[in-house]
Amino acid sequence: MATYGLLGKNISYSFSKPYFESFFQSKNLHHQYLNFDISKIEEITTVLKSHPDLKGLNVTIPYKEQILSFLYKTDKEAKRIGAVNTVKISKKGNLIGYNSDHYGFAKSLSEHFPLTDKTALILGSGGASKAIAYVLNNLNFKYTFVSREKNKTNFSYNELTTEIIANHKLIINCTPLGTSPNINGYPNIPYKGISDKHLLFDLIYNPKLTIFLKLGKDQGARIVNGEAMLKYQAMKSWEIWNS
């Protein structure tokens, strides 16, 4: 029996554990998938020592960037992205970092083509947003990050106008705002700028309909949650762990 798991903070909401447990059962595999809910990234050393049969990890908020310094090696794409969400543990115990978020997002997004035009806003600037930017760049999108603080390359939430929103037809929420159990949270953007020409994509999958998506839907936008992306990146992780 091998052990796999999810590394993150406050991850009781995650579907990864039940998803992989169901997958293992369907394939008659006697593996286990555990949640490693740690308060700081340094605790990964304790996780590794206490689980010598650990073969792979998924990594989620807030450790997708912090984990980089603990890796023996990083895959080329993960290096370009600057974030890791999948870790393969070699027979020697070395940690090798990959990014399957970009694969999951690209595959899920492709199911909603064609888009009106290739303009996007990425809400948030954490590890997940970097994978999203990588995909949009490969698809020749013009995109801008939105974060709390203004700099030369992004918008701050305070400077967003209905016109800016109207001119960016794909809006992706990469923040944790609205994630269960804090389901009343949502990005503070001018939703009145959204129309039926927009696609709103929320990386959150629990709940399935966040306030962000509901407000977009009320304006006529097409909406997508992160459930399909989660499943696609999870299967990519499984492929990586067994390659």
C-alpha atoms as an extended CHARMM CRD file, in Angstrom:
* protein
*
       243  EXT
         1         1  MET       CA              0.0000000000        0.0000000000        0.0000000000  PROA      1               0.0000000000
         2         2  ALA       CA              1.2140000000        3.4810000000       -0.8870000000  PROA      2               0.0000000000
         3         3  THR       CA              0.2650000000        6.7760000000        0.7080000000  PROA      3               0.0000000000
         4         4  TYR       CA             -0.5820000000        9.9890000000       -1.1410000000  PROA      4               0.0000000000
         5         5  GLY       CA             -1.9090000000       13.2230000000        0.2580000000  PROA      5               0.0000000000
         6         6  LEU       CA             -2.8270000000       16.8880000000        0.1450000000  PROA      6               0.0000000000
         7         7  LEU       CA             -0.5470000000       19.4690000000        1.7400000000  PROA      7               0.0000000000
         8         8  GLY       CA             -2.1700000000       22.7570000000        2.6830000000  PROA      8               0.0000000000
         9         9  LYS       CA             -3.6520000000       24.9160000000        5.4230000000  PROA      9               0.0000000000
        10        10  ASN       CA             -7.2920000000       24.7620000000        6.5510000000  PROA      10              0.0000000000
        11        11  ILE       CA             -8.0910000000       22.1010000000        3.9440000000  PROA      11              0.0000000000
        12        12  SER       CA            -11.0690000000       20.3240000000        5.4960000000  PROA      12              0.0000000000
        13        13  TYR       CA            -13.1910000000       21.6910000000        2.6010000000  PROA      13              0.0000000000
        14        14  SER       CA            -11.1160000000       19.8770000000       -0.0300000000  PROA      14              0.0000000000
        15        15  PHE       CA            -12.6180000000       17.2670000000       -2.3670000000  PROA      15              0.0000000000
        16        16  SER       CA             -9.1940000000       15.7560000000       -3.1260000000  PROA      16              0.0000000000
        17        17  LYS       CA             -9.3240000000       13.1240000000       -0.3820000000  PROA      17              0.0000000000
        18        18  PRO       CA            -12.7950000000       11.7210000000       -1.2260000000  PROA      18              0.0000000000
        19        19  TYR       CA            -11.9990000000       12.0190000000       -4.9370000000  PROA      19              0.0000000000
        20        20  PHE       CA             -8.8410000000        9.9120000000       -4.7190000000  PROA      20              0.0000000000
        21        21  GLU       CA            -10.3790000000        7.4510000000       -2.2450000000  PROA      21              0.0000000000
        22        22  SER       CA            -13.1900000000        6.8440000000       -4.7290000000  PROA      22              0.0000000000
        23        23  PHE       CA            -10.6590000000        6.5260000000       -7.5630000000  PROA      23              0.0000000000
        24        24  PHE       CA             -8.5520000000        3.9860000000       -5.6320000000  PROA      24              0.0000000000
        25        25  GLN       CA            -11.6500000000        1.9510000000       -4.8140000000  PROA      25              0.0000000000
        26        26  SER       CA            -12.8180000000        1.9430000000       -8.4470000000  PROA      26              0.0000000000
        27        27  LYS       CA             -9.4060000000        0.6360000000       -9.5630000000  PROA      27              0.0000000000
        28        28  ASN       CA             -9.1500000000       -1.8560000000       -6.6740000000  PROA      28              0.0000000000
        29        29  LEU       CA             -5.9910000000       -0.1210000000       -5.4460000000  PROA      29              0.0000000000
        30        30  HSD       CA             -5.1270000000       -0.5020000000       -1.7660000000  PROA      30              0.0000000000
        31        31  HSD       CA             -3.7080000000        2.9890000000       -1.3210000000  PROA      31              0.0000000000
        32        32  GLN       CA             -4.6140000000        5.7670000000        1.0690000000  PROA      32              0.0000000000
        33        33  TYR       CA             -4.9280000000        9.5300000000        0.5760000000  PROA      33              0.0000000000
        34        34  LEU       CA             -4.4850000000       11.7630000000        3.6070000000  PROA      34              0.0000000000
        35        35  ASN       CA             -4.9450000000       15.4460000000        4.3900000000  PROA      35              0.0000000000
        36        36  PHE       CA             -1.7780000000       17.0360000000        5.7780000000  PROA      36              0.0000000000
        37        37  ASP       CA             -3.1420000000       20.2420000000        7.2860000000  PROA      37              0.0000000000
        38        38  ILE       CA             -0.0450000000       22.1340000000        8.3990000000  PROA      38              0.0000000000
        39        39  SER       CA              0.2780000000       25.6230000000        9.8910000000  PROA      39              0.0000000000
        40        40  LYS       CA              3.6400000000       26.3710000000        8.2240000000  PROA      40              0.0000000000
        41        41  ILE       CA              5.5940000000       24.8520000000        5.3320000000  PROA      41              0.0000000000
        42        42  GLU       CA              8.4820000000       23.7410000000        7.5560000000  PROA      42              0.0000000000
        43        43  GLU       CA              6.1840000000       21.0520000000        8.9770000000  PROA      43              0.0000000000
        44        44  ILE       CA              6.5680000000       19.1310000000        5.7130000000  PROA      44              0.0000000000
        45        45  THR       CA              9.6960000000       17.5320000000        7.1980000000  PROA      45              0.0000000000
        46        46  THR       CA              7.5720000000       16.0060000000        9.9770000000  PROA      46              0.0000000000
        47        47  VAL       CA              5.0320000000       14.7610000000        7.4220000000  PROA      47              0.0000000000
        48        48  LEU       CA              7.7710000000       13.0430000000        5.4140000000  PROA      48              0.0000000000
        49        49  LYS       CA              9.4080000000       11.4330000000        8.4550000000  PROA      49              0.0000000000
        50        50  SER       CA              6.1310000000       10.1050000000        9.8380000000  PROA      50              0.0000000000
        51        51  HSD       CA              4.9860000000        8.6760000000        6.4770000000  PROA      51              0.0000000000
        52        52  PRO       CA              7.8990000000        6.7670000000        4.8910000000  PROA      52              0.0000000000
        53        53  ASP       CA              5.4840000000        5.1520000000        2.4080000000  PROA      53              0.0000000000
        54        54  LEU       CA              4.4800000000        8.5610000000        0.9890000000  PROA      54              0.0000000000
        55        55  LYS       CA              4.7470000000        8.5130000000       -2.8260000000  PROA      55              0.0000000000
        56        56  GLY       CA              3.1910000000       11.8120000000       -3.8520000000  PROA      56              0.0000000000
        57        57  LEU       CA              1.6010000000       15.0370000000       -2.7060000000  PROA      57              0.0000000000
        58        58  ASN       CA             -0.8320000000       17.5630000000       -4.0520000000  PROA      58              0.0000000000
        59        59  VAL       CA             -0.0550000000       21.0560000000       -2.7740000000  PROA      59              0.0000000000
        60        60  THR       CA             -2.6300000000       23.7760000000       -2.2430000000  PROA      60              0.0000000000
        61        61  ILE       CA             -3.0290000000       27.2330000000       -0.6760000000  PROA      61              0.0000000000
        62        62  PRO       CA             -0.8450000000       28.7320000000        0.7230000000  PROA      62              0.0000000000
        63        63  TYR       CA              2.1820000000       26.5300000000       -0.0830000000  PROA      63              0.0000000000
        64        64  LYS       CA              2.4230000000       26.3230000000       -3.8940000000  PROA      64              0.0000000000
        65        65  GLU       CA              5.3250000000       28.7800000000       -3.9270000000  PROA      65              0.0000000000
        66        66  GLN       CA              6.7270000000       28.1680000000       -0.4430000000  PROA      66              0.0000000000
        67        67  ILE       CA              7.3780000000       24.5000000000       -1.1930000000  PROA      67              0.0000000000
        68        68  LEU       CA              9.9190000000       25.3330000000       -3.9200000000  PROA      68              0.0000000000
        69        69  SER       CA             12.8170000000       25.6030000000       -1.4510000000  PROA      69              0.0000000000
        70        70  PHE       CA             12.1530000000       22.0570000000       -0.1780000000  PROA      70              0.0000000000
        71        71  LEU       CA             12.4040000000       20.3940000000       -3.5880000000  PROA      71              0.0000000000
        72        72  TYR       CA             15.3200000000       18.3810000000       -4.9270000000  PROA      72              0.0000000000
        73        73  LYS       CA             14.3190000000       19.1910000000       -8.4990000000  PROA      73              0.0000000000
        74        74  THR       CA             11.5960000000       21.1140000000      -10.3480000000  PROA      74              0.0000000000
        75        75  ASP       CA             10.0450000000       20.2690000000      -13.7080000000  PROA      75              0.0000000000
        76        76  LYS       CA             10.6750000000       22.7970000000      -16.5240000000  PROA      76              0.0000000000
        77        77  GLU       CA              7.0510000000       23.9560000000      -16.7440000000  PROA      77              0.0000000000
        78        78  ALA       CA              6.7460000000       24.3630000000      -12.9730000000  PROA      78              0.0000000000
        79        79  LYS       CA              9.9430000000       26.4280000000      -13.0410000000  PROA      79              0.0000000000
        80        80  ARG       CA              8.5080000000       28.7100000000      -15.7130000000  PROA      80              0.0000000000
        81        81  ILE       CA              5.2610000000       29.0560000000      -13.7890000000  PROA      81              0.0000000000
        82        82  GLY       CA              6.9900000000       29.6070000000      -10.4530000000  PROA      82              0.0000000000
        83        83  ALA       CA              4.6090000000       27.3830000000       -8.4890000000  PROA      83              0.0000000000
        84        84  VAL       CA              4.2350000000       23.6740000000       -7.7160000000  PROA      84              0.0000000000
        85        85  ASN       CA              1.0230000000       21.8170000000       -6.9130000000  PROA      85              0.0000000000
        86        86  THR       CA              2.1950000000       18.2220000000       -7.4700000000  PROA      86              0.0000000000
        87        87  VAL       CA              5.1670000000       16.5490000000       -5.8000000000  PROA      87              0.0000000000
        88        88  LYS       CA              6.5370000000       13.1480000000       -6.7200000000  PROA      88              0.0000000000
        89        89  ILE       CA              8.6530000000       11.4170000000       -4.0700000000  PROA      89              0.0000000000
        90        90  SER       CA             11.3970000000        9.2540000000       -5.5470000000  PROA      90              0.0000000000
        91        91  LYS       CA             12.5950000000        5.9260000000       -4.1650000000  PROA      91              0.0000000000
        92        92  LYS       CA             15.5260000000        7.8130000000       -2.6410000000  PROA      92              0.0000000000
        93        93  GLY       CA             13.1030000000       10.1810000000       -0.9090000000  PROA      93              0.0000000000
        94        94  ASN       CA             13.8330000000       13.1630000000       -3.1550000000  PROA      94              0.0000000000
        95        95  LEU       CA             11.0020000000       15.6290000000       -3.7780000000  PROA      95              0.0000000000
        96        96  ILE       CA             10.3970000000       16.5070000000       -7.4340000000  PROA      96              0.0000000000
        97        97  GLY       CA              8.0130000000       19.3680000000       -8.1700000000  PROA      97              0.0000000000
        98        98  TYR       CA              5.5110000000       19.6500000000      -11.0270000000  PROA      98              0.0000000000
        99        99  ASN       CA              2.5430000000       21.8220000000      -11.9010000000  PROA      99              0.0000000000
       100       100  SER       CA             -0.6790000000       20.1330000000      -13.0070000000  PROA      100             0.0000000000
       101       101  ASP       CA             -2.8630000000       23.2040000000      -12.3690000000  PROA      101             0.0000000000
       102       102  HSD       CA             -2.0470000000       24.5940000000      -15.8040000000  PROA      102             0.0000000000
       103       103  TYR       CA             -3.1120000000       21.3150000000      -17.4370000000  PROA      103             0.0000000000
       104       104  GLY       CA             -6.3900000000       21.2020000000      -15.5010000000  PROA      104             0.0000000000
       105       105  PHE       CA             -7.2320000000       24.8330000000      -16.2310000000  PROA      105             0.0000000000
       106       106  ALA       CA             -6.3800000000       24.6100000000      -19.9460000000  PROA      106             0.0000000000
       107       107  LYS       CA             -8.4740000000       21.4630000000      -20.4000000000  PROA      107             0.0000000000
       108       108  SER       CA            -11.4380000000       22.8600000000      -18.4850000000  PROA      108             0.0000000000
       109       109  LEU       CA            -11.2830000000       26.2470000000      -20.2420000000  PROA      109             0.0000000000
       110       110  SER       CA            -11.1500000000       24.5930000000      -23.6800000000  PROA      110             0.0000000000
       111       111  GLU       CA            -14.5880000000       23.1030000000      -23.0340000000  PROA      111             0.0000000000
       112       112  HSD       CA            -16.0170000000       26.6320000000      -23.0730000000  PROA      112             0.0000000000
       113       113  PHE       CA            -14.5020000000       27.9060000000      -26.3210000000  PROA      113             0.0000000000
       114       114  PRO       CA            -15.0630000000       29.9250000000      -28.3940000000  PROA      114             0.0000000000
       115       115  LEU       CA            -14.6620000000       33.0740000000      -26.2950000000  PROA      115             0.0000000000
       116       116  THR       CA            -15.7560000000       36.5090000000      -27.5230000000  PROA      116             0.0000000000
       117       117  ASP       CA            -12.1990000000       37.8060000000      -27.4990000000  PROA      117             0.0000000000
       118       118  LYS       CA             -8.9070000000       37.0670000000      -25.8120000000  PROA      118             0.0000000000
       119       119  THR       CA             -8.8930000000       39.5720000000      -22.9660000000  PROA      119             0.0000000000
       120       120  ALA       CA             -8.7390000000       38.4720000000      -19.3370000000  PROA      120             0.0000000000
       121       121  LEU       CA             -8.4820000000       39.6170000000      -15.7450000000  PROA      121             0.0000000000
       122       122  ILE       CA             -6.8000000000       37.3140000000      -13.2300000000  PROA      122             0.0000000000
       123       123  LEU       CA             -8.0660000000       38.0320000000       -9.7200000000  PROA      123             0.0000000000
       124       124  GLY       CA             -5.3090000000       37.2260000000       -7.2190000000  PROA      124             0.0000000000
       125       125  SER       CA             -1.5480000000       36.8970000000       -7.4070000000  PROA      125             0.0000000000
       126       126  GLY       CA             -0.7570000000       33.6420000000       -5.5970000000  PROA      126             0.0000000000
       127       127  GLY       CA              0.5880000000       30.3330000000       -6.8770000000  PROA      127             0.0000000000
       128       128  ALA       CA             -2.6030000000       29.3160000000       -8.6860000000  PROA      128             0.0000000000
       129       129  SER       CA             -2.7440000000       32.6000000000      -10.5980000000  PROA      129             0.0000000000
       130       130  LYS       CA              0.7160000000       31.9390000000      -12.0140000000  PROA      130             0.0000000000
       131       131  ALA       CA             -0.4560000000       28.6900000000      -13.6190000000  PROA      131             0.0000000000
       132       132  ILE       CA             -3.4700000000       30.5050000000      -15.0630000000  PROA      132             0.0000000000
       133       133  ALA       CA             -1.2380000000       33.2230000000      -16.5430000000  PROA      133             0.0000000000
       134       134  TYR       CA              0.9840000000       30.5280000000      -18.0810000000  PROA      134             0.0000000000
       135       135  VAL       CA             -2.0180000000       29.0300000000      -19.8960000000  PROA      135             0.0000000000
       136       136  LEU       CA             -3.3840000000       32.3860000000      -21.0500000000  PROA      136             0.0000000000
       137       137  ASN       CA              0.0380000000       33.3580000000      -22.3460000000  PROA      137             0.0000000000
       138       138  ASN       CA              0.2160000000       30.1280000000      -24.3690000000  PROA      138             0.0000000000
       139       139  LEU       CA             -3.2500000000       30.8890000000      -25.7790000000  PROA      139             0.0000000000
       140       140  ASN       CA             -2.1990000000       34.4360000000      -26.7680000000  PROA      140             0.0000000000
       141       141  PHE       CA             -4.5550000000       36.1680000000      -24.3620000000  PROA      141             0.0000000000
       142       142  LYS       CA             -4.0040000000       39.7350000000      -23.2230000000  PROA      142             0.0000000000
       143       143  TYR       CA             -4.3790000000       39.5320000000      -19.4590000000  PROA      143             0.0000000000
       144       144  THR       CA             -3.8480000000       41.6880000000      -16.3890000000  PROA      144             0.0000000000
       145       145  PHE       CA             -3.5710000000       40.6630000000      -12.7510000000  PROA      145             0.0000000000
       146       146  VAL       CA             -5.7920000000       42.2910000000      -10.1380000000  PROA      146             0.0000000000
       147       147  SER       CA             -4.5340000000       42.4140000000       -6.5590000000  PROA      147             0.0000000000
       148       148  ARG       CA             -4.9580000000       44.4610000000       -3.4200000000  PROA      148             0.0000000000
       149       149  GLU       CA             -1.9100000000       46.6060000000       -4.0600000000  PROA      149             0.0000000000
       150       150  LYS       CA             -1.1920000000       48.4850000000       -7.2700000000  PROA      150             0.0000000000
       151       151  ASN       CA              2.0570000000       48.0710000000       -9.2020000000  PROA      151             0.0000000000
       152       152  LYS       CA              3.2410000000       48.7090000000      -12.7670000000  PROA      152             0.0000000000
       153       153  THR       CA              1.8330000000       45.5000000000      -14.2110000000  PROA      153             0.0000000000
       154       154  ASN       CA             -1.5110000000       45.0530000000      -12.4590000000  PROA      154             0.0000000000
       155       155  PHE       CA             -4.7590000000       46.7260000000      -11.4480000000  PROA      155             0.0000000000
       156       156  SER       CA             -5.7210000000       47.2060000000       -7.8350000000  PROA      156             0.0000000000
       157       157  TYR       CA             -9.3190000000       46.3810000000       -6.9230000000  PROA      157             0.0000000000
       158       158  ASN       CA             -9.9140000000       50.0530000000       -6.1080000000  PROA      158             0.0000000000
       159       159  GLU       CA             -9.1760000000       51.2080000000       -9.6550000000  PROA      159             0.0000000000
       160       160  LEU       CA            -11.4330000000       48.7010000000      -11.4260000000  PROA      160             0.0000000000
       161       161  THR       CA            -14.2910000000       50.3560000000      -13.3040000000  PROA      161             0.0000000000
       162       162  THR       CA            -17.3050000000       48.9630000000      -15.1380000000  PROA      162             0.0000000000
       163       163  GLU       CA            -15.4930000000       49.8830000000      -18.3650000000  PROA      163             0.0000000000
       164       164  ILE       CA            -12.4080000000       47.8460000000      -17.4300000000  PROA      164             0.0000000000
       165       165  ILE       CA            -14.6350000000       44.9000000000      -16.5480000000  PROA      165             0.0000000000
       166       166  ALA       CA            -16.6060000000       45.2970000000      -19.7900000000  PROA      166             0.0000000000
       167       167  ASN       CA            -13.3860000000       45.2340000000      -21.8190000000  PROA      167             0.0000000000
       168       168  HSD       CA            -12.0930000000       41.9600000000      -20.2970000000  PROA      168             0.0000000000
       169       169  LYS       CA            -14.3530000000       39.1210000000      -21.3580000000  PROA      169             0.0000000000
       170       170  LEU       CA            -12.7390000000       36.3520000000      -19.2850000000  PROA      170             0.0000000000
       171       171  ILE       CA            -12.5030000000       36.9110000000      -15.5210000000  PROA      171             0.0000000000
       172       172  ILE       CA            -10.8190000000       34.2460000000      -13.4000000000  PROA      172             0.0000000000
       173       173  ASN       CA            -11.0380000000       34.1540000000       -9.6160000000  PROA      173             0.0000000000
       174       174  CYS       CA             -7.7960000000       32.7330000000       -8.2120000000  PROA      174             0.0000000000
       175       175  THR       CA             -8.4180000000       34.0460000000       -4.6880000000  PROA      175             0.0000000000
       176       176  PRO       CA             -9.8270000000       31.8880000000       -1.8670000000  PROA      176             0.0000000000
       177       177  LEU       CA            -12.7150000000       34.3600000000       -1.3970000000  PROA      177             0.0000000000
       178       178  GLY       CA            -15.9500000000       32.3740000000       -1.2350000000  PROA      178             0.0000000000
       179       179  THR       CA            -14.4070000000       29.0050000000       -0.3680000000  PROA      179             0.0000000000
       180       180  SER       CA            -16.3610000000       26.8760000000        2.1150000000  PROA      180             0.0000000000
       181       181  PRO       CA            -16.9250000000       27.4610000000        4.9790000000  PROA      181             0.0000000000
       182       182  ASN       CA            -16.5370000000       31.2130000000        4.2880000000  PROA      182             0.0000000000
       183       183  ILE       CA            -19.0800000000       31.1500000000        1.4900000000  PROA      183             0.0000000000
       184       184  ASN       CA            -20.1550000000       34.7880000000        1.8730000000  PROA      184             0.0000000000
       185       185  GLY       CA            -16.8490000000       36.1260000000        0.5640000000  PROA      185             0.0000000000
       186       186  TYR       CA            -16.3650000000       37.3030000000       -3.0180000000  PROA      186             0.0000000000
       187       187  PRO       CA            -13.9930000000       39.5300000000       -5.0210000000  PROA      187             0.0000000000
       188       188  ASN       CA            -14.9750000000       43.1980000000       -4.8740000000  PROA      188             0.0000000000
       189       189  ILE       CA            -15.2820000000       44.0890000000       -8.5600000000  PROA      189             0.0000000000
       190       190  PRO       CA            -17.8770000000       46.1800000000      -10.4820000000  PROA      190             0.0000000000
       191       191  TYR       CA            -20.1720000000       43.3180000000      -11.5210000000  PROA      191             0.0000000000
       192       192  LYS       CA            -22.4040000000       45.7310000000      -13.4800000000  PROA      192             0.0000000000
       193       193  GLY       CA            -19.7300000000       45.7620000000      -16.1950000000  PROA      193             0.0000000000
       194       194  ILE       CA            -20.3580000000       42.0550000000      -16.8710000000  PROA      194             0.0000000000
       195       195  SER       CA            -22.5740000000       41.0080000000      -19.7870000000  PROA      195             0.0000000000
       196       196  ASP       CA            -23.6450000000       37.9210000000      -21.7120000000  PROA      196             0.0000000000
       197       197  LYS       CA            -20.3620000000       38.1960000000      -23.6210000000  PROA      197             0.0000000000
       198       198  HSD       CA            -18.3800000000       37.3100000000      -20.4830000000  PROA      198             0.0000000000
       199       199  LEU       CA            -17.1260000000       34.0230000000      -19.0820000000  PROA      199             0.0000000000
       200       200  LEU       CA            -16.4740000000       33.9330000000      -15.3360000000  PROA      200             0.0000000000
       201       201  PHE       CA            -14.2220000000       31.1110000000      -14.1560000000  PROA      201             0.0000000000
       202       202  ASP       CA            -13.8570000000       30.4090000000      -10.4350000000  PROA      202             0.0000000000
       203       203  LEU       CA            -11.0850000000       28.0490000000       -9.3260000000  PROA      203             0.0000000000
       204       204  ILE       CA            -13.2010000000       27.3450000000       -6.2400000000  PROA      204             0.0000000000
       205       205  TYR       CA            -15.3060000000       24.1640000000       -6.4240000000  PROA      205             0.0000000000
       206       206  ASN       CA            -16.7940000000       24.1000000000       -2.9140000000  PROA      206             0.0000000000
       207       207  PRO       CA            -19.4120000000       25.5320000000       -3.0260000000  PROA      207             0.0000000000
       208       208  LYS       CA            -20.2380000000       24.8490000000       -6.6620000000  PROA      208             0.0000000000
       209       209  LEU       CA            -21.9710000000       28.2180000000       -7.0280000000  PROA      209             0.0000000000
       210       210  THR       CA            -19.9640000000       30.9570000000       -5.3290000000  PROA      210             0.0000000000
       211       211  ILE       CA            -21.2740000000       34.4960000000       -4.9280000000  PROA      211             0.0000000000
       212       212  PHE       CA            -18.7080000000       35.5340000000       -7.5750000000  PROA      212             0.0000000000
       213       213  LEU       CA            -20.3080000000       33.1510000000      -10.0770000000  PROA      213             0.0000000000
       214       214  LYS       CA            -23.8680000000       33.9890000000       -9.0220000000  PROA      214             0.0000000000
       215       215  LEU       CA            -23.2930000000       37.7310000000       -9.4820000000  PROA      215             0.0000000000
       216       216  GLY       CA            -21.8250000000       37.0580000000      -12.9220000000  PROA      216             0.0000000000
       217       217  LYS       CA            -24.7000000000       34.7700000000      -13.8700000000  PROA      217             0.0000000000
       218       218  ASP       CA            -27.1810000000       37.4630000000      -12.7930000000  PROA      218             0.0000000000
       219       219  GLN       CA            -25.5600000000       39.7380000000      -15.4020000000  PROA      219             0.0000000000
       220       220  GLY       CA            -25.9590000000       37.0940000000      -18.1230000000  PROA      220             0.0000000000
       221       221  ALA       CA            -22.4050000000       35.7140000000      -18.1060000000  PROA      221             0.0000000000
       222       222  ARG       CA            -21.4790000000       32.0950000000      -18.6850000000  PROA      222             0.0000000000
       223       223  ILE       CA            -19.9690000000       30.6230000000      -15.5180000000  PROA      223             0.0000000000
       224       224  VAL       CA            -17.5900000000       27.7700000000      -14.7010000000  PROA      224             0.0000000000
       225       225  ASN       CA            -16.4810000000       26.5050000000      -11.2890000000  PROA      225             0.0000000000
       226       226  GLY       CA            -13.2520000000       24.6780000000      -10.5000000000  PROA      226             0.0000000000
       227       227  GLU       CA            -14.6200000000       21.1380000000      -10.2440000000  PROA      227             0.0000000000
       228       228  ALA       CA            -13.5890000000       19.9600000000      -13.7210000000  PROA      228             0.0000000000
       229       229  MET       CA            -10.1960000000       21.6380000000      -13.3320000000  PROA      229             0.0000000000
       230       230  LEU       CA             -9.6960000000       19.7890000000      -10.0260000000  PROA      230             0.0000000000
       231       231  LYS       CA            -10.4830000000       16.4200000000      -11.6210000000  PROA      231             0.0000000000
       232       232  TYR       CA             -8.2480000000       17.0210000000      -14.6360000000  PROA      232             0.0000000000
       233       233  GLN       CA             -5.2900000000       18.1570000000      -12.5380000000  PROA      233             0.0000000000
       234       234  ALA       CA             -5.8480000000       15.2800000000      -10.0950000000  PROA      234             0.0000000000
       235       235  MET       CA             -5.5980000000       12.7100000000      -12.8750000000  PROA      235             0.0000000000
       236       236  LYS       CA             -2.5170000000       14.4920000000      -14.2040000000  PROA      236             0.0000000000
       237       237  SER       CA             -1.0160000000       14.2290000000      -10.7160000000  PROA      237             0.0000000000
       238       238  TRP       CA             -1.7160000000       10.4870000000      -10.6820000000  PROA      238             0.0000000000
       239       239  GLU       CA             -0.0050000000       10.1740000000      -14.0590000000  PROA      239             0.0000000000
       240       240  ILE       CA              3.0350000000       12.0900000000      -12.7340000000  PROA      240             0.0000000000
       241       241  TRP       CA              3.2910000000       10.0130000000       -9.5520000000  PROA      241             0.0000000000
       242       242  ASN       CA              3.3020000000        6.8180000000      -11.6100000000  PROA      242             0.0000000000
       243       243  SER       CA              5.5490000000        7.9430000000      -14.4620000000  PROA      243             0.0000000000
